[in-house]
Structures are given as C-alpha cells and as structure tokens.
C-alpha cells in the first residue's frame, strides 16, 4: 500500500485523538459512498486512506484502551470492506460510530 498522506504523517500527532478519528471517519464515509455507487476503485482508495490514517493514529496513541479500540476498528474495517463482513457491519453502524468522534472534535475546537 502506497502512502497517500506522506505530508500529513509528521503533523498527525498534533491533532487530538477525536480529530484524528473524525478524519478517519471522513475517509470511511467516502469509501461507503463509493461502495454504494459501485465504484470499486474509488472505494478501495478511500478505504486504504482510512487504514493509513488509522495506522498514523495507532502510532501516536499512548493510552492502551484507545490502542485496543483502534486495532479492533482496523480489523472490523478490513472485514467490512475487504472480506466477508463476519462482524455484520452496516453503513449505518459506521455512520453512528464515527458521528461521536465528529461531534467531540467539533466541541473540543470551540
């Protein structure tokens, strides 16, 4: 997988955890949108960007409980977009999960 956010990696740690996860959620939303439109190429690109940002986040997280969540999230994302969806994820479950991070990121900026 080619690094798509090479210029972002160095400053990723400056963002709060909520901002990082909201950005991951934005890429997941893009992947879901492209999947719904049946554009496999763009869906794959957005999915790969989401994984890349999630990996950047796991490198900056210091709390073990958050690291566990990130690793499990990565596993479930891969299952949904690239495997058999054995966890039964739905687009609505992804919207619900990432909404909380978007809300928390916006509240913390004010």
C-alpha positions, 0 to 999 in steps of 0.5 A, spaced: 500 500 500 502 506 497 502 512 502 497 517 500 498 522 506 506 522 506 505 530 508 500 529 513 504 523 517 509 528 521 503 533 523 498 527 525 500 527 532 498 534 533 491 533 532 487 530 538 485 523 538 477 525 536 480 529 530 484 524 528 478 519 528 473 524 525 478 524 519 478 517 519 471 517 519 471 522 513 475 517 509 470 511 511 464 515 509 467 516 502 469 509 501 461 507 503 459 512 498 463 509 493 461 502 495 454 504 494 455 507 487 459 501 485 465 504 484 470 499 486 476 503 485 474 509 488 472 505 494 478 501 495 482 508 495 478 511 500 478 505 504 486 504 504 486 512 506 482 510 512 487 504 514 493 509 513 490 514 517 488 509 522 495 506 522 498 514 523 493 514 529 495 507 532 502 510 532 501 516 536 496 513 541 499 512 548 493 510 552 492 502 551 484 502 551 484 507 545 490 502 542 485 496 543 479 500 540 483 502 534 486 495 532 479 492 533 476 498 528 482 496 523 480 489 523 472 490 523 474 495 517 478 490 513 472 485 514 467 490 512 470 492 506 475 487 504 472 480 506 466 477 508 463 482 513 463 476 519 462 482 524 455 484 520 457 491 519 452 496 516 453 503 513 449 505 518 453 502 524 459 506 521 455 512 520 453 512 528 460 510 530 464 515 527 458 521 528 461 521 536 468 522 534 465 528 529 461 531 534 467 531 540 472 534 535 467 539 533 466 541 541 473 540 543 475 546 537 470 551 540 
